[in-house]
């Protein structure tokens, strides 16, 4: 563990799932006289568990030293080991109230969500012969999660006290509907989860569990974060970083360019989100749709939908249902010169 800020220790936990695309999750342990608060304890594999256990032992602690678990969002790489740690430590679990409603349909009783995802993909142009593979691409995540309901349901503006830190809970939907960041104004410190990452842009998708216009709300929340006085950002992946506002501008620019790319594809003929996703570039696997694993293809379709929904809300795109499939075309008065 590295003391990345006085009173906060940073630990990288491995992510070993095939096609995860990211090697580590950042876990933060915040010192308190009563014990640690841990933010995003990683997912439940023996390798991640041993890494955390060994780090605690080397620092003179054990799992009983953990008194509070805070989850930025319930994606498996951030949330998966929370239940296992609570069983060992008796720690309380806190997360946004929206996220707690995702636990059972994602990790316990999945049939309804799978059916909704099935219908959702078909309505957005995914061919039937590909639908099952894309729908089931993330079923393995249940092997990396010990489901646990939170003891504390957080709301925007709540305060979390941990040692000398007083974090304001900031609701930052987009990457997940109930995603939160933790902000200590006195120390000019932000624990960002996956909301803002230093090198990659977090996936923002329209899916059966997303809020309305998630990309529009995501960009709005970036602007809200931009108004805060922040010196150090502790992200969910990669390295802690400074110059947060520069990174926010880069992310906003990325989405601006992606909108232009999509508008060019649908300038003259309506197409489904699946058709559009196949024609635009993706950062992974040299930008080739054909080389994307099934999980990444699904995320690409859903991310394309987020752009289309935002541009429809901004009256830049028309939605044109045809034979049960949503198709999108650039508005005539928004055609490029």
Secondary structure, DSSP 8 states (H G I E B T S, - for coil): -EEEETTEEEEEEE--STT---SEEEEEEE--TT-EEEE------HHHHHHHHHHHHHTT--GGGEEEEE-S---HHHHTTHHHHHHHH--EEEEEHHHHTTHHHHHT--HHHHHHHHHHHHHTT--HHHHHHHHGGGGGGGGG------SEEE-TT-EEEETTEEEEEEE--SSSTT-EEEEETTTTEEEEETSS-SSS-------TT--TTHHHHHHHHHHHHHTS--SEEEESSS--BS-HHHHHHHHHHHHHHHHHHHHHHTSSS-B-HHHHHHHS--SGGGG-TTTS-HHHHHHHHHHHHHHHHHHHHTTSEEE--BTTB--EEE-GGG---
